Amino acid sequence: MSAEPSAPEVRLDGRVAIVTGSGRSLGRAYAIALAAAGASVVVNDVDADSAARTVADITAAGGAATAVVAAVGTAEAAEALVQAALSEFGRLDVLIANAGVLRDRVLWKMSDDDFDAVITTHLRGSFTCGRAAAIALREQDQGGRIVLIGSPAGQFGSFGQTNYAAAKAGLVAMARTWSLELARAGITANAVIPTALSPMTATIPAYTQVYEDFVAGKGIPESYRRDHALGSPEDVAPLIVWLASELSGDVTGQALGIGGDRLTLYSHPDVLATADSDGGWSAAQIDEAWRERFAPLAQRSGPPASD
């Protein structure tokens, strides 16, 4: 299904957004797209030069942006981001919690530091930023938007990514929980599952050459855009803009994927089957029920095969 070329442009004039990890790659594409749609943007990154470049590109195009250089994870960093939005632009409307790192190792080689670094940035960072944003948005009493950035790793699991997959799965559950808690305040919470060529994608052997070709300025083969839902960071940004807009006010608690030419709605976890046994179950009965009733419905680990 192709997008309607005559569809009206989605605008964010007067809105203020925070985008964590927006010095490069996907976060940078989100920040630039939000600004191009009319939002004022608080750019965040641990690297001051990267953050400054994103701000410079936004302002050179006529947009408004300011930078906060900080590693997300602490309450202090989250508060600094919210205060920057309020002091520089007078309000806050949107949080895009995008910042992340990788520390890939198989389970038996993953150190505590490897695990903690990823959980702190992705999961705790999104929590602290989401909490600070929710407090400000509730006080403002004009609704708002919170978007957490997930990953296929969190939906299906991913070899060598115990920390990353756990964090990304947690973010989807976090968004669904916040959608319940913040509904009365008119604040939506959703998760976006992007599939795009980035430095993180480049660590996947199957995509390393495609990423290198992309960086070199070559196009992305149609087979990757369609069958792998793999595109550029800019291909993901329109979903971020839509979720930040008034148009998505009735969309909350969802996990939406986008990449290349494909838009995806992910299911909530659901019960596949149940069985009852009067007085409870013995181990032998469980084995029998598994083989007769449940085994045919068991789901495989890992992502589905490409179409």
Backbone hydrogen bonds, N-H to C=O, Kabsch-Sander energy under -0.5 kcal/mol:
donor,donor_aa,acceptor,acceptor_aa,energy
7,A,4,E,-1.5
11,R,9,E,-0.6
12,L,37,A,-3.6
14,G,38,G,-0.9
15,R,12,L,-2.2
17,A,40,S,-3.0
18,I,94,V,-2.4
19,V,42,V,-2.4
20,T,96,I,-2.2
22,S,19,V,-0.6
22,S,44,N,-3.0
27,G,24,R,-0.7
28,R,24,R,-1.4
29,A,25,S,-2.2
30,Y,26,L,-2.4
31,A,27,G,-2.4
32,I,28,R,-2.5
33,A,29,A,-2.2
34,L,30,Y,-2.7
35,A,31,A,-2.2
36,A,32,I,-2.4
37,A,33,A,-1.4
38,G,35,A,-1.7
39,A,34,L,-2.3
40,S,15,R,-2.7
41,V,64,A,-2.2
42,V,17,A,-3.1
43,V,41,V,-0.8
43,V,66,T,-3.2
44,N,19,V,-1.4
45,D,68,V,-1.1
48,A,46,V,-0.7
51,A,47,D,-2.2
52,A,48,A,-2.4
53,R,49,D,-2.1
54,T,50,S,-2.0
55,V,51,A,-2.3
56,A,52,A,-2.6
57,D,53,R,-2.5
58,I,54,T,-2.1
59,T,55,V,-2.7
60,A,56,A,-2.3
61,A,57,D,-1.1
62,G,59,T,-1.5
63,G,58,I,-2.7
64,A,39,A,-0.5
66,T,41,V,-2.0
68,V,43,V,-2.7
70,A,45,D,-1.2
70,A,68,V,-0.8
72,V,70,A,-0.6
73,G,74,T,-0.6
74,T,71,A,-0.6
78,A,74,T,-1.8
79,E,75,A,-2.5
80,A,76,E,-2.1
81,L,77,A,-1.8
82,V,78,A,-2.0
83,Q,79,E,-2.8
84,A,80,A,-1.9
85,A,81,L,-1.8
86,L,82,V,-2.3
87,S,83,Q,-3.0
88,E,84,A,-2.5
89,F,85,A,-2.0
90,G,86,L,-1.1
91,R,85,A,-0.9
93,D,16,V,-2.6
94,V,16,V,-2.1
95,L,145,R,-2.3
96,I,18,I,-3.1
97,A,95,L,-0.6
97,A,147,V,-2.7
98,N,96,I,-1.2
105,R,160,G,-1.4
109,K,106,V,-2.1
110,M,106,V,-0.9
110,M,107,L,-1.1
115,F,111,S,-2.2
116,D,112,D,-3.1
117,A,113,D,-2.4
118,V,114,D,-1.3
119,I,115,F,-2.3
120,T,116,D,-2.9
121,T,117,A,-1.7
122,H,118,V,-2.5
123,L,118,V,-0.6
123,L,119,I,-1.0
124,R,119,I,-2.7
125,G,120,T,-1.4
126,S,122,H,-1.1
127,F,123,L,-2.2
128,T,124,R,-3.1
129,C,125,G,-2.1
130,G,126,S,-2.6
131,R,127,F,-2.8
132,A,128,T,-2.3
133,A,129,C,-2.6
134,A,130,G,-2.7
135,I,131,R,-2.2
136,A,132,A,-1.9
137,L,133,A,-3.0
138,R,134,A,-2.6
139,E,135,I,-2.0
140,Q,136,A,-2.1
141,D,137,L,-1.8
142,Q,137,L,-0.7
142,Q,143,G,-0.5
143,G,185,A,-0.6
144,G,186,G,-1.5
145,R,93,D,-2.4
146,I,188,T,-2.1
147,V,95,L,-2.9
148,L,190,N,-2.7
149,I,97,A,-1.8
150,G,148,L,-0.7
150,G,192,V,-3.0
154,G,151,S,-1.2
155,Q,151,S,-0.9
156,F,152,P,-2.6
157,G,153,A,-1.9
161,Q,158,S,-2.0
162,T,105,R,-0.6
165,A,161,Q,-3.0
166,A,162,T,-1.9
167,A,163,N,-2.2
168,K,164,Y,-2.6
169,A,165,A,-2.4
170,G,166,A,-2.1
171,L,167,A,-1.8
172,V,168,K,-1.4
173,A,169,A,-1.8
174,M,170,G,-2.4
175,A,171,L,-2.5
176,R,172,V,-2.1
177,T,173,A,-2.2
178,W,174,M,-2.8
179,S,175,A,-2.0
180,L,176,R,-0.9
180,L,177,T,-0.7
181,E,177,T,-2.1
182,L,178,W,-2.8
185,A,182,L,-0.9
186,G,183,A,-2.0
187,I,182,L,-1.9
188,T,144,G,-2.2
188,T,186,G,-0.6
190,N,146,I,-2.2
191,A,254,Q,-3.0
192,V,148,L,-2.6
193,I,256,L,-2.9
195,T,258,I,-2.0
197,L,231,G,-3.0
202,A,198,S,-2.2
203,T,200,M,-1.4
204,I,201,T,-2.2
207,Y,204,I,-2.3
208,T,204,I,-0.9
208,T,205,P,-0.7
209,Q,205,P,-0.5
211,Y,207,Y,-2.6
212,E,208,T,-2.4
213,D,209,Q,-2.5
214,F,210,V,-2.2
215,V,211,Y,-2.7
216,A,212,E,-1.6
217,G,214,F,-1.5
218,K,213,D,-2.7
224,Y,221,P,-0.9
225,R,221,P,-1.9
226,R,222,E,-2.6
227,D,223,S,-1.8
228,H,223,S,-0.7
228,H,224,Y,-0.7
230,L,224,Y,-2.4
231,G,195,T,-1.2
231,G,229,A,-0.6
235,D,232,S,-1.0
236,V,232,S,-0.6
236,V,233,P,-1.1
237,A,233,P,-1.2
239,L,236,V,-1.4
240,I,236,V,-1.0
241,V,237,A,-2.4
242,W,238,P,-2.4
243,L,239,L,-2.4
244,A,240,I,-1.5
245,S,241,V,-0.6
245,S,242,W,-1.2
248,S,242,W,-0.6
248,S,245,S,-0.8
249,G,246,E,-1.7
251,V,248,S,-2.2
252,T,250,D,-0.6
253,G,189,A,-3.2
256,L,191,A,-2.7
256,L,254,Q,-0.6
257,G,264,T,-3.1
258,I,193,I,-1.6
259,G,262,R,-2.0
261,D,225,R,-1.9
262,R,259,G,-2.4
264,T,257,G,-3.3
266,Y,255,A,-2.7
266,Y,264,T,-0.5
280,G,277,S,-2.4
286,I,282,S,-2.3
287,D,283,A,-2.2
288,E,284,A,-2.0
289,A,285,Q,-2.8
290,W,286,I,-2.9
291,R,287,D,-2.1
292,E,288,E,-2.2
293,R,289,A,-2.8
294,F,289,A,-1.6
295,A,290,W,-3.9
297,L,294,F,-2.0
298,A,294,F,-0.7
298,A,295,A,-1.3
302,G,156,F,-2.1
307,D,227,D,-0.6
